[in-house]
Amino acid sequence: MRDDEILTRISALVDEEHELRDRLTAGQVNSDEEHARIRELEAALDQCWDLLRQRRARRNAGEDPNEARARPAREVQNYRQ
């Protein structure tokens, strides 16, 4: 996955998170459904950010960014900049 594809995926996940919160406010989903999906979205976002950081680090080190691989969610969860 290229950097621009990862950034597009991040944007889509953030949009879905905002839409989900709006749907909760409108009463279209209950809080349990919202919380479960938010956890999934956060895990996917953590994976995307981690992959993007790996690609950038490889590029900066003169290595092939395409060798970066997505790590399991449990490994990168709650990873911060």
C-alpha positions in Angstrom: 0.0 0.0 0.0 1.4 3.4 -1.0 1.5 6.4 1.3 -1.3 8.1 -0.5 -3.4 5.0 -0.2 -2.8 4.8 3.5 -3.7 8.5 4.0 -6.9 7.9 2.0 -7.7 5.0 4.3 -7.0 7.1 7.4 -9.3 9.8 6.1 -12.1 7.3 5.4 -11.8 5.8 8.9 -11.9 9.3 10.5 -14.9 10.1 8.4 -16.6 6.9 9.5 -15.9 7.7 13.1 -17.4 11.2 12.8 -20.5 9.7 11.0 -20.9 7.1 13.7 -20.8 9.7 16.4 -23.4 11.8 14.5 -25.6 8.7 14.2 -25.3 8.1 18.0 -26.4 11.7 18.6 -29.4 11.2 16.2 -30.4 7.9 18.0 -29.7 5.8 15.0 -27.3 3.5 16.9 -27.0 2.7 20.6 -23.9 3.4 22.6 -22.8 -0.2 22.8 -22.8 -0.5 19.0 -21.0 2.9 18.7 -18.3 1.9 21.3 -17.7 -1.5 19.7 -17.2 0.1 16.2 -15.1 3.0 17.6 -12.7 0.4 19.1 -12.4 -1.3 15.7 -11.9 2.0 14.0 -9.2 3.1 16.5 -7.4 -0.2 16.0 -7.4 0.2 12.2 -6.2 3.8 12.5 -3.3 2.7 14.8 -2.3 0.1 12.2 -2.5 2.6 9.3 -0.4 5.2 11.2 2.1 2.6 12.2 2.4 1.4 8.6 2.8 5.0 7.3 5.6 5.6 9.9 7.4 2.4 8.9 7.3 3.4 5.3 8.6 6.9 6.1 11.4 5.6 8.3 12.4 3.1 5.6 12.5 5.8 3.0 14.5 8.1 5.3 17.0 5.3 5.9 17.4 4.7 2.2 15.5 1.4 2.3 12.5 0.3 0.3 9.3 1.5 1.9 7.4 -1.3 0.1 9.0 -3.7 2.5 7.0 -2.2 5.4 4.2 -4.5 6.6 1.1 -3.9 8.7 1.5 -5.2 12.2 -1.3 -6.8 14.2 -3.6 -4.4 15.9 -2.7 -5.7 19.4 1.0 -4.8 18.7 0.3 -1.2 17.6 -2.8 -0.3 19.6 -2.7 3.0 21.3 0.6 3.8 19.6 1.1 7.6 19.7 3.4 9.9 17.7 
